[in-house]
Amino acid sequence: MLSREKVVAVKKIKQSLTRAMGLLWGLVAACVLVLLGSLWQYHHQQKAVGAALEYLWIFPAVGLLLLCAALLLMHRAMRERLQSELKDLTDHLPVVVYRYRLEEGELSNLIYISEGIQRFTGKTAAEVVADPALFFGKIHAEDWPRFTDMDRSTWLCKGEFFCEFRFAMPNGALHWLYANSSPFTLPNGEIVYHGFIEDITERKLADARIRQSESLLQQIFDTSSAGIFLVDKKGMIVLANQRMAEMFRCTLDEVMGTPYVNLVAPTERSVGHQKMLALLASDIDAVDVERLYWRKDGSQFWGNLSGKRFHDTHGTDRGLLGVLLDISTRKQAEQEVTNLAFYDPLTGLPNRRLLRDRLQQGLASSTRQNAYGALIFLDLDNFKTLNDTLGHDVGDQLLVAVAKRLLHCVREEDTVARLGGDEFIILLTNLDQVQAQAVHIARDIAEKINRALNPAYEFEKHIVRITPSLGVALFLGHEIDADELLKRADLAMYQAKEAGRNTVRFFDPQMQEKINAHAQVEQDLYRAMENQELSLFYQPQVDAYGRCIGVEALLRWQHPQQGLILPGRFIPVAEATGQILEIGRQVFLQACRQQVAWQQSDNTAQLEIAVNVSARQFHSATFVDQVQQCLQETGANPARILIELTESILLKDINEVIGKIRALQALGLQFSLDDFGTGYSSLAYLKRLPLAQLKIDQSFVRDILTDRNDRAICRSIIALGQSMGLRVLAEGVETQAHWQLLRSDGCEEAQGYWFAKPLSLAELERWLAQHAF
């Protein structure tokens, strides 16, 4: 196909050759003028030469005339050759080239047309120029009005002419032709048109095939059983088929132009939108996901989305082309298969197979978290007798009711399973990292289950009572495998049966002894608080000169039978049971009273008293109010009271911790961070805490003489405290060498057996008298 640009190029070649010939004739004329001028000048300057010589100039003049004649013949030959070449070119072009004039009220007046017209009409170019009807008469009757209208409008506006029309070829076949011409103004001002006629039948057929293919594709697109849609780079649906609208029970217009995330659950749309934008911005080429979709009417269905990045014909990324299939039926079938394989059909609880999977996950989680878990084996007492007397229907109803009560007794992360018959398993995970606390939690849940299953069960015709026997086996990580853990829990359950049923037993006899001891301590603590068996001992704290600057209040339990009990035996129990709240209140109240007593003497008025506060006590909602009440009740000087906090307190909301510290600081109290360096978050939050003192833990001080790492740690803590304007006190100073080394590193306060052990009030007063300065 010859484009309009190529025709213009041919015209430009012709024009260039014409200009070249003009320049040649101009050069000849210039030469003649120069020669004549030279001869005239020579004639006037040489008058003395003879007459014969005066006419010698005729000979070069004749030669020049002969040269001009030769050039004229050469020009004519070149012109004829150029015209022949141009004609040959236009006659062999794949298009027909023509020139015509526009005349008002008439069809175009042909001036020239190439021989290629013979392919269309079967007539020579001369015949068509002589009779244009040989061409115009072959234009299809339906296209003729449009052709003449275009011709008329071209004449009126002197613009470009273009038209597509059907044309009867010599063999009778209809071809599509395209005519295009542009105006060209001659030197005399006349406007003529240069143009071409092209056979575009193949292109028309190709376009028709494309349209037919597009129509077929559109039919396939609209009748597909899958929802098909295109999501652009902004996450908007810009294309969708009818099935897509049907799946979401809305119109196609409602689907188009909406964000893709509007098709998912409302609670997931914000996060889903960010994920979709991230996907579209990434280089991920395809995606295949199953998810729950939401319809306009609020109903939902499971869909499988297969998406692939879509590029147009220019290679531009247009977004994600998605194919969505409704897989609700398949999902339902899968769920039914899963229920049959992993769930008890009677109670709906996990069965033995799923329990083993959950148990493996629990062991793995215990390893990662370094936290204890527990397995509770539950068996209903005398269930067989009840089942045989009242019938299996009542027995089944009872099992379903028991399952419901069990689910209300455990946490969301725990698992309740039915092994079969009247045997149930409860898997407790992530109880606590401390064994004593984990045992306490497991026992509380087991006893809660026991209490929940004891009340009567009311059915249509029967009121049934039944009790459980529960065996508990504790685990930590993969110390024992799943089978052994089940055996231990089963054995503990039989121990509960032997103990009289309707009770809880732990597997390990030693563990059971610990549980019994724990329970005994719990009961004895209540009596100890009532009988004021808990008292304070005091360990002196000295400065660099050996002067006593204060004491740390340490709790002791004077048991009537067991004698003096140290805090390590009863504080964990008090923490687990919540008794620590009342014990902590009594300790602080007693310390305030003692501080008031010391204010009465000049020798002790300057003494500070440091009081330990547990994490559970500090995080109590009433802690600040209790401290304020004790200060008001006793009249103690808060500036002489130092509250010691452990790093475990900082593991919770640090903003809450800082808020409470500032509230207590407003009362005049000071704060010390105990056991510094043994926790995980002190350095991160140290600069935010309004502290007065850091205490180096005795575990670093103990080997400071022999362990370079311990000494380096102590030096670092001392330097850190000094740089932050904090007092630094070393605990566990056992020898003079310890103290001398610490003082040489800049430590100015200490406590430990080198100065004094924890003393009763009477012993402390005697010690103070002996060490007065």
DRENNU-721154 format. One record per residue (C-alpha): residue number from 1; x, y negated, z. Coordinates in pm, whole numbers. Each point is the difference from the previous one (the first is absolute). Last residue first. Layout:
  num      px      py      pz
  NUM       X       Y       Z
...
//
This chain:
  num      px      py      pz
  773    2948    -770   11370
  772    -224     272     144
  771      94     356     -93
  770     -55     173     332
  769    -326    -185      69
  768    -120      73    -351
  767      66     371      48
  766    -193       0     329
  765    -294    -173    -172
  764      17     246    -287
  763     -10     300     232
  762    -315    -136     170
  761    -168     -65    -336
  760      91     343    -132
  759     310      12    -214
  758      75      88    -362
  757     374      81     -10
  756     253    -270      78
  755     295    -187    -150
  754     193     277    -178
  753    -335     184     -22
  752    -125    -241    -261
  751     -90    -358     -83
  750     173    -263    -209
  749      28    -368     -92
  748     278    -210    -159
  747     102     204    -305
  746     282    -180    -188
  745     207     290    -139
  744     240     -20     297
  743    -303      19     228
  742    -109     324    -167
  741     347     152      42
  740      19     -98     367
  739    -350     136      65
  738      64     338    -153
  737     336      27     176
  736    -167     -75     333
  735    -222     299     -54
  734    -366      94     -61
  733    -138    -294    -196
  732    -330     152    -122
  731    -162    -318    -132
  730     180    -295    -158
  729    -164    -344      19
  728      19    -263    -276
  727    -139    -351      49
  726    -129    -155    -320
  725     122    -314    -179
  724     -34     154    -347
  723     376      16     -62
  722      52     135     352
  721    -252     277     -52
  720     149     104    -332
  719     353      -2     139
  718    -104     219     293
  717    -194     234    -230
  716     295      28    -237
  715     247      66     282
  714    -223     274     138
  713     -30     161    -344
  712     376     -14     -52
  711      52     158     342
  710    -239     280     -86
  709     175      57    -333
  708     341       9     161
  707    -104     280     234
  706     224      67     298
  705     -45    -290     243
  704    -343     -98    -136
  703    -132     349      66
  702    -283     -86     244
  701     -54    -358    -125
  700    -168      93    -329
  699    -247     246     160
  698     -46    -254     282
  697    -201    -224    -232
  696     127    -355     -33
  695    -264    -233     142
  694     -77    -324    -190
  693    -123    -306     188
  692    -206    -319     -29
  691    -227      95    -286
  690    -239    -206    -216
  689     -29     260    -277
  688      29    -117    -363
  687     380      35     -25
  686     -21     355     133
  685    -256     114    -257
  684     208     175    -262
  683     288      75     239
  682    -233     169     245
  681    -184     221    -248
  680     142     348      24
  679      60      86     363
  678     308      96     204
  677     181    -331     -43
  676    -150    -180     300
  675    -109     231     281
  674    -205    -284     157
  673     -87    -333    -167
  672     -33    -256     280
  671    -272    -256      40
  670     -61    -304     221
  669    -327    -109     166
  668    -113    -361      39
  667    -373      40     -77
  666      65    -135    -350
  665     246     285     -41
  664    -291     238      55
  663    -193    -154    -292
  662     319      -9    -207
  661      62     368      66
  660    -360      82     -90
  659      22    -182    -334
  658     337     155     -79
  657    -142     350      54
  656    -310     -74    -209
  655     220    -130    -281
  654     218     309      27
  653    -297     231     -64
  652     118     334     138
  651     353     135       7
  650     117    -287     219
  649    -119     163     324
  648     224     296     -76
  647     295    -238      38
  646     -51      -6     375
  645    -108    -313     186
  644     133    -113     339
  643    -198    -278     167
  642     223    -232     204
  641    -145    -170     305
  640     188    -286     173
  639    -154    -272    -223
  638    -342     151      77
  637      23    -114     367
  636    -251     217     184
  635    -317    -155     144
  634    -139     346      72
  633    -355     -20    -145
  632      86    -253    -268
  631     296     200    -125
  630    -199     324      12
  629    -291    -159    -190
  628     231    -133    -273
  627     152     344     -46
  626    -345     163     -17
  625    -123    -257    -255
  624     303      61    -223
  623     -51     378      15
  622    -377       4     -62
  621       5     106    -369
  620     253     274      76
  619     298     -17    -235
  618     243     -63     288
  617    -135     290     207
  616      23     247    -288
  615     353    -116     -83
  614     115      34     361
  613     105    -299     213
  612     315       8     214
  611      34    -269     269
  610     318    -202      56
  609      26    -194     328
  608     215    -308       8
  607     169     -97     327
  606      42    -370      79
  605    -222       8     309
  604     200     291     144
  603     259    -167     226
  602    -210    -316      50
  601    -278     210     148
  600    -375     -55     -42
  599      20      45    -374
  598      83     366      57
  597    -352      67     131
  596    -154    -161    -308
  595     217     221    -221
  594    -119     305     191
  593    -362     -94     -56
  592      62     -48    -370
  591     172     340     -25
  590    -297     169     171
  589    -246    -162    -245
  588     217     105    -295
  587      16     358     123
  586    -375      12      74
  585     -88    -120    -350
  584     240     251    -156
  583    -159     284     197
  582    -344    -112    -113
  581      96      -4    -366
  580     228     304      31
  579    -301     214      84
  578     -77      11    -373
  577      22     380     -13
  576     297      26    -233
  575     194    -289     157
  574     -63     128     354
  573     122     344    -104
  572     311    -152    -159
  571      54    -206     325
  570     -21     307     229
  569     317     202     -38
  568     238    -264    -139
  567    -111    -243     271
  566     194     182     277
  565    -183     198     269
  564     101     -36     368
  563    -142     281     212
  562    -175     300    -145
  561    -262      49     273
  560    -122    -351      92
  559     128    -153    -328
  558     192    -327      36
  557     -24    -127    -354
  556     263    -250    -118
  555     -29    -307    -227
  554     306    -207     -81
  553      15    -380      52
  552     321    -136    -153
  551     186    -239     230
  550     144    -348     -12
  549     305    -222       2
  548     216     206     234
  547     351    -144     -10
  546     279     218    -142
  545     182    -290    -162
  544    -108      98    -353
  543    -361       9     113
  542    -185     270     190
  541    -326     195     -34
  540    -124     196     302
  539    -221     307     -41
  538    -335     -23     179
  537    -243     273     101
  536    -372     -56     -28
  535    -274     215     148
  534    -263     250    -113
  533    -157     202     283
  532    -264    -267      54
  531    -262     255     106
  530    -246     -87    -280
  529     276     -32    -259
  528     151     333     110
  527    -341     171      -8
  526     -53     -98    -362
  525     359     101     -70
  524     -59     344     153
  523    -276      76    -253
  522     217     -95    -297
  521     297     185     146
  520    -214     312      28
  519    -120     -31    -359
  518     357     -35    -121
  517     105     296     216
  516    -280     209    -153
  515     105    -113    -344
  514     362      75      79
  513     -97     344     125
  512    -194      54    -317
  511     304     -98    -196
  510     203     251     194
  509    -263     263     -73
  508      21    -102    -367
  507    -334      21    -180
  506    -207    -276     156
  505    -335      83     160
  504    -339    -167     -12
  503    -322     115     172
  502    -345     143     -54
  501     132     353      62
  500     101     148     339
  499     379     -26      -5
  498      16     313    -213
  497    -190    -176    -279
  496     235    -302      25
  495     297     237     -26
  494    -170     145    -304
  493      -4    -350    -154
  492     370     -39      81
  491      68     321    -191
  490    -193    -131    -302
  489     191    -329      14
  488     327     190      13
  487     -99     229    -284
  486    -106    -294    -216
  485     335    -168      63
  484     185     319     -91
  483    -183      16    -330
  482      63    -366     -78
  481     375      14      59
  480     184    -106     316
  479     255    -278      49
  478    -127    -147    -324
  477     -82    -344     136
  476    -118     -18     358
  475    -278     232     114
  474    -242      28     294
  473    -227     302      38
  472    -343     -44     159
  471    -248     274      87
  470    -366     -83      47
  469    -284     206     143
  468    -340    -131     -94
  467    -339      -6     177
  466    -349      87    -122
  465    -350    -113      80
  464    -294      60    -232
  463    -351    -142       4
  462    -212     203    -236
  461    -307     -23    -218
  460      75    -292    -229
  459     360     -50     106
  458     141    -191     297
  457     366      41      89
  456      84     -40     369
  455     296    -210     120
  454     338     180      28
  453     143     -71    -346
  452      83    -369      57
  451     162      60     340
  450     234     262    -142
  449      81    -217    -299
  448      89    -289     233
  447     213     241     202
  446     192      96    -313
  445      37    -364    -103
  444     132    -100     344
  443     238     296      10
  442     143     -90    -340
  441      48    -362     107
  440     176     101     326
  439     222     250    -175
  438     102    -264    -253
  437      79    -246     281
  436     220     255     178
  435     172      95    -324
  434      93    -354     -99
  433     -17     -58    -375
  432    -378     -13      15
  431    -310     166    -143
  430      84      -6    -371
  429    -229     288     -95
  428    -281     194     168
  427    -122     316    -175
  426    -326     141     139
  425     -70     369     -70
  424    -338     168      37
  423     -94     361      75
  422    -368      95      32
  421      -7     228    -305
  420     256    -122    -250
  419     309    -218      -3
  418    -195    -323      21
  417     198    -321     -40
  416      17    -341     169
  415     281    -221    -128
  414     138    -319     155
  413      68    -326    -189
  412    -346    -142      75
  411      32      62     372
  410    -171     280     186
  409    -307      42     221
  408    -275     -90    -248
  407     113     272    -240
  406     -27     258     278
  405    -363     -92      66
  404     -90      56    -366
  403     178     338     -10
  402    -181     112     318
  401    -336     -82    -161
  400      87     204    -311
  399     113     293     217
  398    -322     -19     203
  397    -216       6    -312
  396     190     306    -119
  395     -57     175     333
  394    -369     -88     -10
  393     -26     160    -342
  392     218     293     110
  391    -247     111     262
  390     -89    -103     354
  389     130     310     181
  388     287     107    -226
  387     124    -351     -68
  386     -14     -94     368
  385     195     314      97
  384     255     -64    -273
  383      42    -363     110
  382     101      97     352
  381     242    -293      34
  380      58    -196    -321
  379     363      11    -117
  378     220    -302     -60
  377     367       2    -104
  376     148    -348      37
  375     316     -78    -199
  374     216    -291     112
  373     227    -263    -149
  372     314    -167     131
  371     172    -287    -174
  370     336     -19    -178
  369    -192    -193    -267
  368     155     187    -292
  367      13     339     176
  366    -352     -35     139
  365    -121     -92    -348
  364     152     320    -139
  363    -162     210     272
  362    -334    -171     -62
  361      26      56    -376
  360      64     371      62
  359    -302       4     232
  358    -217    -170    -262
  357      90     274    -249
  356     -65     272     257
  355    -333    -161      86
  354     -98      -4    -368
  353      38     378     -20
  352    -165      66     339
  351    -312    -200     -85
  350     -54    -376       6
  349    -336     -92     152
  348    -324       3    -200
  347    -173     184     285
  346    -149     297    -186
  345     192       1    -331
  344     340     -28     175
  343     220    -210    -223
  342     311      67    -208
  341     -86     234    -288
  340    -378     -40     -17
  339      23    -374      56
  338     274     -30    -261
  337    -207     191    -254
  336    -298    -222      70
  335     218    -309     -25
  334     140     119    -332
  333    -353      54    -132
  332    -100    -349     113
  331     309    -143    -160
  330     -80     177    -327
  329    -353    -135       1
  328     119    -351      84
  327     257       2    -281
  326    -138    -296    -198
  325     269     -70    -260
  324     169    -336     -55
  323     232     -69    -293
  322     212    -311      48
  321     195    -220    -237
  320     236    -217     206
  319     124    -342    -100
  318      41    -177    -335
  317     377      50     -41
  316      89    -151    -338
  315     144     241    -256
  314    -141    -189    -297
  313    -256     273     -70
  312    -124     -23     360
  311     162     164     302
  310    -195     191     266
  309     149     142     321
  308    -166     326      87
  307    -268      80     257
  306    -164     327      99
  305    -257     -69     270
  304    -179     295     162
  303    -322    -105     168
  302    -186      98     315
  301    -338    -165      43
  300    -162    -274     205
  299    -338    -158      59
  298     -20    -369      93
  297    -235    -106    -285
  296     290    -153    -198
  295     192     325      13
  294     296      78     223
  293     295     216    -101
  292     183     264     209
  291     344      93    -122
  290     197     235    -221
  289     314    -134    -165
  288     200      32    -322
  287     223    -289    -103
  286     207     -70    -312
  285     279    -226    -126
  284     136    -137     326
  283     209    -303     -95
  282    -148    -217     273
  281    -215    -313     -32
  280    -316     200     -68
  279      69     224     298
  278      69    -296     231
  277    -322    -166    -117
  276    -191     324      72
  275     158      37     344
  274     -85    -359      91
  273    -359      48    -109
  272     -28     327     193
  271     115    -170     321
  270    -276    -259     -28
  269    -255     243    -139
  268      38     276     256
  267    -274    -102     244
  266    -239     -64    -291
  265      42     362    -125
  264     112      21    -363
  263    -155    -121    -327
  262      51    -367      86
  261     374      81      -6
  260     -14       4    -383
  259     -74    -372      -2
  258    -306    -101    -207
  257       7    -135    -356
  256    -196     288    -149
  255    -181     225     247
  254    -305    -222      42
  253     -25     -47    -376
  252      -3     378     -43
  251    -303      24     224
  250      -3     169     338
  249     -25     350     142
  248     373      41      67
  247      31     314    -214
  246    -242    -144    -257
  245     212    -311     -47
  244     311     209     -67
  243    -198     222    -234
  242     -82    -305    -211
  241     364     -77     -70
  240     228    -253     163
  239     236    -282    -101
  238     132    -303     186
  237      -4     142     355
  236     204    -245     207
  235     316      91     192
  234     189    -311    -107
  233     220     193    -246
  232    -311     130    -177
  231    -204     307      95
  230    -137     199    -294
  229    -292     238      37
  228    -119     348     -88
  227    -263     183     205
  226      -5     361    -107
  225    -281     186    -179
  224      87    -194    -315
  223    -295    -135    -201
  222     116    -364      -5
  221     364      68     -87
  220     -88     272    -253
  219    -240    -238    -171
  218     260    -278      15
  217     259     237    -146
  216    -233      83    -285
  215     -64    -367     -66
  214     370     -71      17
  213      63     279    -251
  212    -267    -137    -233
  211     144    -346      36
  210     349     132     -72
  209    -124     192    -303
  208    -173    -311    -127
  207     314    -203      50
  206     199     263    -193
  205    -256     -10    -280
  204      24    -378     -10
  203     379      17      -2
  202      -8     251    -283
  201    -240    -218    -201
  200     204    -316      44
  199      76     -63    -372
  198     159    -345     -10
  197     -79    -315    -200
  196     250    -285       9
  195       8    -376      19
  194     107    -333    -143
  193    -261    -276     -15
  192      15    -324    -199
  191     -46    -356     117
  190      78    -276    -252
  189     196    -292     136
  188     221     -43    -307
  187     293     155     184
  186    -208     314      67
  185    -169      66     336
  184     -18     363     115
  183    -304     152     176
  182      16     348     153
  181    -137     332    -123
  180    -118     333     145
  179    -201     278    -155
  178     -49     339     175
  177    -136     296    -189
  176    -194     304     124
  175     -41     269    -259
  174    -314     148    -151
  173      61     280    -249
  172    -140     -33    -352
  171     319     112    -177
  170      66    -359    -112
  169     -22    -119     366
  168    -317    -155     140
  167      93    -251     271
  166    -101     -38     365
  165      84    -328     170
  164     237    -161     247
  163      39    -379     -25
  162     260    -269      43
  161      23    -356    -136
  160     204    -267     173
  159    -123    -357      15
  158    -108    -261    -251
  157    -296     -69     231
  156    -276      -3    -261
  155     171     228    -250
  154      74     261     269
  153    -362     -14     119
  152    -116      81    -353
  151     239     294     -43
  150    -100     137     342
  149    -364     -21     -90
  148      73     166    -337
  147     170     296     168
  146    -269      33     269
  145    -269       5    -266
  144     194     263    -204
  143      50     249     289
  142    -335     175     -36
  141      26      -1    -381
  140     343     170       8
  139     263    -195    -194
  138      48     144    -352
  137    -150    -301    -177
  136     265    -228     153
  135     280     182    -178
  134    -118      27    -362
  133    -196    -317      76
  132     335    -181      -6
  131      -8      10    -385
  130     307    -155    -164
  129     207      41     316
  128    -130     358      26
  127      91      78    -362
  126     345    -155      38
  125      65     204     316
  124     -83     321    -182
  123    -316     196      73
  122     -53     328     189
  121    -157    -209     278
  120     186      84     323
  119     323     152    -134
  118      -5    -255    -288
  117      15    -280     255
  116     364      98      57
  115      77    -193    -316
  114      24    -318     201
  113    -260    -277     -10
  112      31    -357    -129
  111    -212    -309     -42
  110    -327     145     123
  109    -283    -249      46
  108    -166      76     333
  107    -371      39     -14
  106    -208    -301     -91
  105    -193    -273     178
  104     306    -213      62
  103     317     130    -156
  102     284     156     194
  101     304      85    -205
  100     168     338     -14
   99     323     187      48
   98      41     379      37
   97     213     274     144
   96    -137     356       5
   95     149     215     277
   94     231     301      -5
   93     245    -225    -199
   92      98     125    -342
   91    -163    -272    -209
   90     118    -271     241
   89     363     101     -35
   88     -11      51    -376
   87    -164    -338     -36
   86     264    -161     221
   85     274     176    -198
   84    -146    -110    -334
   83     -47    -357     120
   82     358      -7     121
   81     124     145    -330
   80    -196    -259    -198
   79     137    -278     219
   78     355     137     -28
   77     -30      19    -379
   76    -136    -354     -21
   75     275    -128     226
   74     266     174    -211
   73    -142    -153    -318
   72      12    -342     160
   71     352      63     124
   70     113      87    -353
   69    -163    -314    -138
   68     172    -206     269
   67     336     157     -91
   66     -59     -82    -370
   65     -73    -358      97
   64     324      -9     200
   63     194     135    -293
   62    -149    -268    -225
   61     104    -262     250
   60     344     155      24
   59      39     -45    -385
   58    -157    -346     -25
   57     264    -143     234
   56     253       4    -290
   55    -180    -293    -155
   54     224    -274     138
   53     312     185    -114
   52     -56     -77    -359
   51     -54    -365      77
   50     347     -32     146
   49      77     -51     365
   48      47    -361     122
   47    -351      -9     139
   46      87     264     264
   45    -174    -125     319
   44    -340     -46    -162
   43     -11     345    -152
   42     126     166     318
   41    -281    -152     201
   40    -256     116    -249
   39     149     347      -9
   38       1      27     379
   37    -362    -109      24
   36    -106     251    -259
   35     178     277     189
   34    -149     -94     338
   33    -351     -17    -145
   32      35     338    -168
   31     132     160     325
   30    -290    -142     201
   29    -253     138    -245
   28     158     346      24
   27     -11     -12     385
   26    -367     -99      -2
   25     -75     288    -229
   24     162     240     252
   23    -183    -157     299
   22    -331      51    -178
   21      89     362     -67
   20      72      58     369
   19    -330    -167     103
   18    -190     240    -227
   17     187     295     151
   16     -91    -109     353
   15    -367     -45     -91
   14     -14     349    -142
   13     159     147     314
   12    -244    -197     222
   11    -296     139    -186
   10     126     352      53
    9      37     -72     374
    8    -360    -129      17
    7    -116     329    -147
    6     200     184     267
    5    -158    -206     279
    4    -348      79    -129
    3      72     364      57
    2      59     258    -265
    1    -135     346     101
//
